[in-house]
Amino acid sequence: MNAPSLSAPQRLPPSEYAGPAISLRDAPFETNALYPSGTDFVSRRRRHRERRVTETDCHNFDTHKSDDALGLHSIFFKLWRPAYDHADKQPRIDAMAKETAAQFDQLGALYEDMANWPFRRRIETPSVKTALGDLRSLDALDYGCGSGFYSRVLKNGGARRVVGYDLADGMLAYAKRRAQAERVDVEFTSSLTPDHAESFDLVLSVYVLPYATTATELTQMCAEMMRPLRPGGRLIALPIHPRFEPVPSYYEGCGFRLTPDDGDTPYRDGSRIRLDLCYQQHDASVYAWYWSAESIDAALRAAGAATVTWSNPDIDRRGDPAQVPPELQAYVDKPHAAVIECRKE
């Protein structure tokens, strides 16, 4: 395994952490974000579950006219449940997963807007494109496609066929409209069936692995990502970096903070991390889970990966001044995500 070799970062004492202290909740899908008005997020989310999300809601959010701020906490969140019943290979419909996925129904435009954040535009997206390589004549699956941003990148990059997969119907509705408006030929689906098995040359999965909450889920998730690949096909995935900087204020210049539940053991497998958005008008939180390079590597190899290669994202300096903004240089020095490429046996 070619794991990234970054030395353990120097940690600041708690008194030097930026931002107010916020208590954590025990339930993995609960958040503690407060809106500027002081309204408790959890109570608002529960009220949101009681009303039906309509196409009009999604349209209002697309045009930034919605007065419902619900969902901002989940921008990086990628809900996952097994798409197959592993015993009989039949499609599996998880009612609870679909219900929870509804929280993404109004997030399309906001998720799309995040693609323009400087660290994503100048570091993440160029690094993903480099890893993808030549896409011509390839069939590609965007696993956890969200707003369809990377689905369109795949198709515009020359892929023969692109399928975007996500559980959130509202997200998929946005992704379809956006692709149609840009005249990009992408298929979208909210379920993977046995027909998708060994049907793709490439699977791309951005920020999905961090939402496996147990080692068993991590193993199942990797199997789900590898199953659609033909023999010799490639998986490109972005997990939390094995040596991310655990000082919460470190990534603030990029628009977010990462705060481990246990600051003394930030690199423990299965430990929880709170991600706080703090860019422009965004002020919300979501939880993710840390997995070491060794654990991810083992799960991928158990799922049929013959090779697993790790690399760090790097900044795209083309067409820009030689001097890199300090906040982006800090990210390059200690990125919060790594790029994994593995090939199926």
C-alpha positions as CSV (number, residue, x, y, z in Angstrom):
1,M,0.0,0.0,0.0
2,N,1.3,3.4,-0.9
3,A,-0.1,5.4,2.0
4,P,0.6,9.1,2.3
5,S,3.6,9.9,4.6
6,L,2.8,13.0,6.5
7,S,4.2,13.5,9.9
8,A,1.8,14.0,12.8
9,P,0.8,17.7,12.9
10,Q,1.6,19.9,15.8
11,R,-1.5,20.4,17.9
12,L,-2.6,23.6,19.6
13,P,-4.0,23.6,23.2
14,P,-7.8,23.9,23.4
15,S,-7.6,27.6,24.4
16,E,-6.2,28.4,21.0
17,Y,-8.9,26.7,19.0
18,A,-11.0,29.1,17.0
19,G,-14.8,29.3,17.2
20,P,-17.3,28.8,20.1
21,A,-17.5,25.5,21.9
22,I,-20.5,23.5,20.9
23,S,-21.8,20.4,22.7
24,L,-22.1,17.2,20.7
25,R,-25.1,14.8,20.6
26,D,-24.9,11.1,20.8
27,A,-27.1,10.2,17.8
28,P,-24.9,9.9,14.7
29,F,-27.4,11.7,12.4
30,E,-28.2,14.5,14.8
31,T,-26.5,17.9,14.5
32,N,-26.1,20.7,16.9
33,A,-26.0,23.6,14.5
34,L,-27.8,26.8,15.5
35,Y,-29.2,29.2,13.0
36,P,-28.4,32.9,13.3
37,S,-31.8,33.5,14.8
38,G,-30.9,31.0,17.6
39,T,-33.6,28.5,16.5
40,D,-32.5,25.0,17.4
41,F,-31.7,23.0,14.2
42,V,-32.9,19.6,15.4
43,S,-36.4,20.9,16.3
44,R,-36.6,22.5,12.9
45,R,-35.5,19.4,11.1
46,R,-38.1,17.3,12.9
47,R,-40.8,19.8,11.8
48,H,-39.4,19.5,8.3
49,R,-39.8,15.7,8.3
50,E,-43.6,16.2,8.9
51,R,-44.2,18.1,5.7
52,R,-43.9,16.8,2.2
53,V,-41.0,18.1,0.1
54,T,-42.4,19.1,-3.3
55,E,-40.9,20.0,-6.7
56,T,-41.8,23.6,-6.0
57,D,-39.6,23.5,-2.9
58,C,-36.7,22.3,-4.9
59,H,-37.2,25.0,-7.5
60,N,-37.4,27.6,-4.9
61,F,-34.1,26.4,-3.4
62,D,-32.5,26.3,-6.9
63,T,-33.3,30.0,-7.3
64,H,-32.2,30.9,-3.7
65,K,-35.8,32.0,-2.9
66,S,-36.7,29.4,-0.3
67,D,-37.2,30.8,3.2
68,D,-36.5,27.3,4.7
69,A,-32.8,27.1,5.6
70,L,-33.1,23.4,6.5
71,G,-30.4,21.2,5.0
72,L,-27.4,23.5,5.2
73,H,-25.9,21.1,7.8
74,S,-25.7,18.3,5.3
75,I,-23.7,19.8,2.4
76,F,-20.8,17.3,2.7
77,F,-23.0,14.5,4.0
78,K,-23.4,11.5,1.8
79,L,-26.0,9.1,3.2
80,W,-25.3,5.4,2.4
81,R,-27.2,2.2,2.8
82,P,-26.4,-1.1,1.0
83,A,-28.1,-1.0,-2.5
84,Y,-28.1,-4.8,-2.7
85,D,-29.3,-7.6,-0.5
86,H,-25.9,-9.4,-0.2
87,A,-27.6,-12.8,0.3
88,D,-29.7,-13.0,-2.9
89,K,-28.3,-10.1,-4.9
90,Q,-31.7,-8.6,-5.2
91,P,-32.2,-4.8,-5.0
92,R,-32.7,-3.6,-1.5
93,I,-35.0,-0.7,-0.6
94,D,-34.4,0.7,2.8
95,A,-37.4,2.8,3.8
96,M,-35.5,4.6,6.6
97,A,-32.6,5.4,4.3
98,K,-35.0,7.0,1.8
99,E,-36.7,8.9,4.5
100,T,-33.5,10.3,5.9
101,A,-32.2,11.0,2.4
102,A,-35.1,13.4,1.9
103,Q,-33.1,16.0,3.9
104,F,-31.1,16.5,0.7
105,D,-34.1,17.3,-1.5
106,Q,-33.5,21.0,-1.3
107,L,-29.7,21.0,-1.4
108,G,-29.0,20.8,-5.1
109,A,-28.1,24.4,-5.9
110,L,-26.2,24.9,-2.6
111,Y,-24.1,21.8,-3.2
112,E,-23.5,23.0,-6.8
113,D,-22.4,26.4,-5.4
114,M,-19.7,24.6,-3.2
115,A,-17.9,23.5,-6.4
116,N,-16.9,27.1,-6.8
117,W,-15.3,27.4,-3.4
118,P,-11.6,28.2,-3.9
119,F,-10.1,25.0,-2.4
120,R,-12.4,22.9,-4.5
121,R,-12.0,24.8,-7.7
122,R,-8.2,25.1,-7.5
123,I,-7.3,21.9,-5.6
124,E,-9.9,19.2,-5.3
125,T,-11.5,19.3,-8.8
126,P,-8.2,19.5,-10.7
127,S,-6.8,16.7,-8.6
128,V,-9.8,14.5,-9.3
129,K,-9.5,15.2,-13.0
130,T,-5.8,14.2,-13.0
131,A,-6.7,11.0,-11.2
132,L,-9.5,10.2,-13.7
133,G,-7.1,10.5,-16.7
134,D,-8.3,9.9,-20.2
135,L,-12.1,9.1,-20.1
136,R,-12.7,8.5,-23.8
137,S,-14.7,5.3,-24.5
138,L,-15.1,4.6,-20.8
139,D,-18.4,3.8,-18.9
140,A,-18.4,5.7,-15.6
141,L,-20.5,5.6,-12.4
142,D,-20.6,8.6,-10.1
143,Y,-21.4,6.9,-6.7
144,G,-23.0,9.5,-4.5
145,C,-23.5,12.0,-7.2
146,G,-25.3,14.8,-5.3
147,S,-26.0,17.7,-7.6
148,G,-24.4,15.9,-10.5
149,F,-21.4,18.2,-10.7
150,Y,-18.9,15.3,-11.1
151,S,-21.3,13.4,-13.3
152,R,-21.1,16.3,-15.8
153,V,-17.3,16.5,-15.4
154,L,-17.1,12.8,-16.4
155,K,-19.3,13.2,-19.4
156,N,-17.7,16.5,-20.6
157,G,-14.4,14.8,-20.1
158,G,-15.3,12.3,-22.8
159,A,-16.8,9.3,-21.0
160,R,-19.0,7.2,-23.3
161,R,-21.7,6.6,-20.7
162,V,-22.2,8.2,-17.3
163,V,-24.6,7.1,-14.5
164,G,-25.1,9.3,-11.4
165,Y,-26.3,7.4,-8.3
166,D,-27.7,9.0,-5.2
167,L,-30.4,8.2,-2.7
168,A,-31.9,11.7,-2.4
169,D,-34.7,12.1,-5.0
170,G,-34.6,15.9,-4.7
171,M,-30.9,15.9,-5.4
172,L,-31.4,13.7,-8.4
173,A,-34.2,16.0,-9.6
174,Y,-31.8,18.9,-9.5
175,A,-29.0,16.9,-11.1
176,K,-31.3,15.9,-14.0
177,R,-32.5,19.5,-14.6
178,R,-28.9,20.8,-14.5
179,A,-27.7,18.2,-16.9
180,Q,-30.6,18.8,-19.3
181,A,-30.1,22.6,-19.1
182,E,-26.4,22.1,-20.0
183,R,-27.3,19.4,-22.6
184,V,-25.1,16.9,-21.0
185,D,-26.2,13.3,-21.5
186,V,-26.1,11.7,-18.0
187,E,-28.3,8.9,-16.6
188,F,-29.4,9.3,-13.0
189,T,-30.7,6.6,-10.6
190,S,-31.6,6.2,-6.9
191,S,-30.9,2.5,-6.8
192,L,-28.2,0.1,-8.0
193,T,-29.4,-3.3,-9.2
194,P,-27.7,-6.5,-10.2
195,D,-27.8,-5.2,-13.8
196,H,-25.2,-2.5,-12.8
197,A,-22.7,-5.2,-11.7
198,E,-19.5,-5.3,-13.8
199,S,-21.0,-2.7,-16.1
200,F,-18.5,0.2,-15.6
201,D,-14.8,0.9,-16.4
202,L,-14.7,3.6,-13.7
203,V,-16.4,4.4,-10.4
204,L,-15.9,7.9,-8.8
205,S,-16.9,8.4,-5.2
206,V,-16.2,11.8,-3.7
207,Y,-16.7,12.2,0.1
208,V,-18.7,9.0,0.6
209,L,-16.3,6.7,2.6
210,P,-16.2,9.1,5.6
211,Y,-19.9,8.2,6.3
212,A,-19.3,4.6,7.1
213,T,-19.9,4.5,10.9
214,T,-18.5,1.0,11.6
215,A,-15.9,-1.3,10.2
216,T,-18.7,-3.5,8.9
217,E,-20.2,-0.6,7.0
218,L,-16.9,0.4,5.6
219,T,-16.4,-3.1,4.2
220,Q,-19.9,-3.2,2.8
221,M,-19.5,0.2,1.3
222,C,-16.2,-0.7,-0.4
223,A,-17.9,-3.8,-1.8
224,E,-20.8,-1.6,-3.2
225,M,-18.3,0.6,-4.9
226,M,-16.3,-2.2,-6.4
227,R,-19.2,-4.4,-7.6
228,P,-20.2,-2.2,-10.6
229,L,-16.6,-2.3,-12.0
230,R,-15.6,-4.6,-14.8
231,P,-12.4,-6.7,-14.1
232,G,-9.5,-4.2,-14.5
233,G,-11.8,-1.2,-13.8
234,R,-10.7,1.6,-11.5
235,L,-12.2,3.2,-8.4
236,I,-11.3,6.8,-7.6
237,A,-12.4,7.8,-4.0
238,L,-11.8,10.7,-1.7
239,P,-11.8,9.8,2.0
240,I,-10.7,11.9,5.0
241,H,-6.9,12.2,4.9
242,P,-5.2,9.7,7.2
243,R,-3.2,12.6,8.6
244,F,-5.7,15.5,8.4
245,E,-4.9,18.5,10.7
246,P,-7.1,18.0,13.8
247,V,-6.7,21.6,15.0
248,P,-10.3,22.9,14.2
249,S,-9.2,26.4,13.0
250,Y,-6.6,25.0,10.5
251,Y,-9.0,24.8,7.5
252,E,-11.1,27.9,8.3
253,G,-9.4,29.8,5.4
254,C,-11.0,27.2,3.1
255,G,-14.4,27.6,4.6
256,F,-14.7,24.7,7.1
257,R,-13.5,23.3,10.4
258,L,-12.8,19.7,11.4
259,T,-13.2,18.9,15.1
260,P,-12.5,15.3,16.4
261,D,-14.8,14.2,19.2
262,D,-11.7,13.1,21.0
263,G,-8.8,15.5,20.4
264,D,-6.4,13.2,22.1
265,T,-6.9,10.4,19.6
266,P,-8.0,12.0,16.3
267,Y,-6.6,9.1,14.2
268,R,-8.5,6.3,15.9
269,D,-10.5,4.1,13.5
270,G,-14.2,4.8,13.7
271,S,-13.8,8.0,15.7
272,R,-16.3,10.8,14.9
273,I,-15.4,14.1,13.5
274,R,-17.6,17.2,13.3
275,L,-17.4,19.2,10.1
276,D,-18.5,22.8,10.4
277,L,-19.2,25.0,7.4
278,C,-18.0,28.6,7.9
279,Y,-17.9,30.0,4.4
280,Q,-19.8,33.2,3.5
281,Q,-23.4,32.8,4.8
282,H,-23.0,29.1,5.7
283,D,-22.9,28.2,9.4
284,A,-23.8,24.5,10.0
285,S,-22.4,21.2,11.0
286,V,-22.4,17.5,10.1
287,Y,-20.6,14.4,11.4
288,A,-18.2,12.1,9.5
289,W,-16.1,9.2,10.6
290,Y,-12.3,8.6,10.5
291,W,-10.8,5.5,8.9
292,S,-7.1,4.9,8.7
293,A,-5.3,4.1,5.4
294,E,-4.7,0.6,6.7
295,S,-8.4,0.0,7.3
296,I,-9.6,1.4,4.0
297,D,-6.9,-0.5,2.1
298,A,-8.0,-3.7,3.8
299,A,-11.7,-3.1,3.0
300,L,-10.9,-2.3,-0.6
301,R,-8.7,-5.4,-1.1
302,A,-11.4,-7.6,0.5
303,A,-13.8,-6.1,-2.1
304,G,-11.5,-7.2,-4.9
305,A,-9.0,-4.4,-5.4
306,A,-5.7,-5.7,-6.8
307,T,-3.9,-2.4,-6.2
308,V,-4.6,0.6,-3.9
309,T,-2.6,3.8,-4.4
310,W,-2.9,6.9,-2.3
311,S,-1.9,10.5,-3.2
312,N,-2.3,14.0,-2.0
313,P,-4.4,16.6,-3.9
314,D,-2.3,19.5,-5.3
315,I,-3.1,23.0,-6.4
316,D,-3.6,23.9,-10.1
317,R,-1.3,26.8,-10.8
318,R,-2.1,27.2,-14.5
319,G,-3.2,30.7,-15.4
320,D,-2.7,32.0,-11.9
321,P,0.0,34.1,-10.2
322,A,3.0,32.2,-8.9
323,Q,2.1,33.1,-5.4
324,V,-0.5,30.8,-3.9
325,P,-2.9,32.2,-1.4
326,P,-1.8,31.3,2.2
327,E,-5.0,29.5,3.0
328,L,-4.7,27.3,-0.1
329,Q,-1.0,26.6,0.6
330,A,-1.9,25.5,4.1
331,Y,-4.5,23.1,2.6
332,V,-1.9,21.7,0.2
333,D,0.5,21.2,3.1
334,K,-2.0,19.2,5.1
335,P,-5.1,18.4,3.0
336,H,-8.3,17.2,4.7
337,A,-8.9,14.6,2.0
338,A,-6.7,12.1,0.1
339,V,-7.2,10.7,-3.4
340,I,-7.4,6.9,-3.7
341,E,-7.1,5.0,-6.9
342,C,-7.6,1.2,-7.0
343,R,-7.9,-1.3,-9.7
344,K,-10.2,-4.3,-9.6
345,E,-8.8,-7.8,-10.0
